[in-house]
Amino acid sequence: MASVDKTSKSKSSSTSRSLQRRALNAIEAKFVVCVETGDYTDLQLRKLYRVKSDRSSAAEGYVRVVDDSEEDYLYPADWFMPVPLSSTAAKAFRAIS
């Protein structure tokens, strides 16, 4: 029985590390695409969002995204996929958002 408990903790911390890694990758990419919205109506599937650097939230598995109103909000990192853009594309995207 003790090994089952140990496995559960290991899996849980592995999932936590996976979310942290995904959040940090999103910060590095600077842009993400939404792949899950939960019950939030302010998120749009397949929409590109700009990411604000927030390492303390990333450590908890969250990513800070900027919406159309230029406000930033925290969402679970697994709702987004990092999108690496060239500097030219990133500059163009910032100009229109």
FENVEN-V287367 format. One record per residue. N is the residue number from 1. PHI is phi in degrees with one decimal (NA if undefined). BURIAL is 1 if it has 24 or more other C-alpha atoms within 12 Angstrom, else 0. D_CENTER is the distance of its C-alpha to the mean C-alpha in Angstrom with 2 decimals. Layout:
N|PHI|BURIAL|D_CENTER / N|PHI|BURIAL|D_CENTER
This chain:
1|NA|0|35.77 / 2|-61.2|0|34.38 / 3|-67.6|0|32.59 / 4|-64.6|0|30.74 / 5|-61.8|0|29.38 / 6|-63.2|0|28.43 / 7|-62.7|0|26.59 / 8|-60.9|0|24.64 / 9|-63.6|0|23.51 / 10|-62.9|0|22.62 / 11|-63.9|0|20.52 / 12|-62.8|0|18.71 / 13|-70.7|0|18.01 / 14|-66.2|0|17.02 / 15|-63.6|0|14.36 / 16|-61.7|0|13.17 / 17|-64.6|0|13.26 / 18|-63.9|0|11.37 / 19|-66.2|1|8.33 / 20|-61.6|1|9.01 / 21|-61.9|1|9.47 / 22|-63.7|1|6.34 / 23|-64.4|1|4.58 / 24|-65.6|1|7.83 / 25|-63.7|1|7.94 / 26|-64.7|1|5.34 / 27|-61.8|1|7.64 / 28|-65.7|1|10.52 / 29|-72.5|1|10.11 / 30|76.0|1|9.94 / 31|-137.7|1|9.09 / 32|-137.6|1|6.93 / 33|-112.4|1|8.84 / 34|-77.7|1|8.62 / 35|-118.1|0|10.11 / 36|-155.7|0|10.68 / 37|-115.7|0|11.89 / 38|59.1|0|13.59 / 39|-103.1|0|16.46 / 40|-82.9|0|14.92 / 41|-83.9|0|17.16 / 42|-85.4|0|15.43 / 43|-101.0|1|12.62 / 44|-121.8|0|14.05 / 45|-59.4|0|13.51 / 46|64.9|0|13.47 / 47|-91.5|1|13.02 / 48|-86.5|1|11.63 / 49|-124.0|1|9.81 / 50|-83.7|1|10.17 / 51|-110.6|1|7.90 / 52|-97.3|1|10.03 / 53|-69.2|1|10.52 / 54|-152.1|1|10.51 / 55|-66.3|0|11.31 / 56|-68.0|0|12.81 / 57|-71.5|1|9.86 / 58|-61.4|1|7.91 / 59|-63.3|1|11.23 / 60|-95.7|1|10.92 / 61|91.3|1|7.71 / 62|-117.4|1|5.86 / 63|-125.1|1|3.91 / 64|-98.3|1|6.94 / 65|-109.9|1|7.58 / 66|-100.9|1|11.26 / 67|-92.9|1|13.24 / 68|-63.7|0|16.73 / 69|-84.9|0|18.51 / 70|70.1|0|16.82 / 71|-89.0|0|15.64 / 72|-113.8|0|12.25 / 73|-138.7|1|10.76 / 74|-91.8|1|8.47 / 75|-139.2|1|6.77 / 76|-59.8|1|6.10 / 77|-61.4|1|3.19 / 78|-75.2|1|6.07 / 79|-86.4|1|6.38 / 80|-135.1|1|4.87 / 81|-118.2|1|6.71 / 82|-63.0|1|7.26 / 83|-127.2|1|10.56 / 84|-73.5|0|13.01 / 85|-117.1|0|15.62 / 86|-66.7|0|19.04 / 87|-62.6|0|19.97 / 88|-65.8|0|22.21 / 89|-65.2|0|19.69 / 90|-62.1|0|17.17 / 91|-63.3|0|20.20 / 92|-63.4|0|21.29 / 93|-64.7|0|18.04 / 94|-61.6|0|18.05 / 95|-68.1|0|21.70 / 96|-98.4|0|21.27 / 97|-102.2|0|18.37
